[in-house]
Amino acid sequence: MKEWTEEQKRRLGDAGRKNGSGPRLSHAEQDERIRTCFHLRYVERPAITQPKWNEYCKEHYGDKSGMTYNKYWAMAGKMYESTWKDILRTYLLPAVNKIGSHLESVDEKIQQKAVEQVFKYSGAHEDKIRVEGNSEINLKWGKDETDEA
């Protein structure tokens, strides 16, 4: 475990020594750790696993509990989801606007196609398939006369 600096010891105070939580981090320091986790999980290849992340934290920081390092891991995951959703939203917005303009079209065929697209992308669309064929199902209950006991 790393030795704490005098500054960390000063920030730690008596409360931190009693519960073993380590020195209190500023928001900037905590955000930096979350960004590091984000980078190691989603940018670097091969991506770091959660157990490896905990090992990394103990080796590089060594001032918090495993639960706190897991919290950083979860926060990096939320950061990734938020970033991904923002990117997706930027790509989808023009398509949604285009469908909206088609819904306002005077041509009924274009309106109908736009409605079909809305149903399709909202998950309400059902593909109808006609299936033809023959099958035979035989069910037998109990012993058959040809079965040997």
Helices and strands as residue ranges (DSSP letters): H 6-19, H 27-42, H 50-60, H 66-103, H 108-122
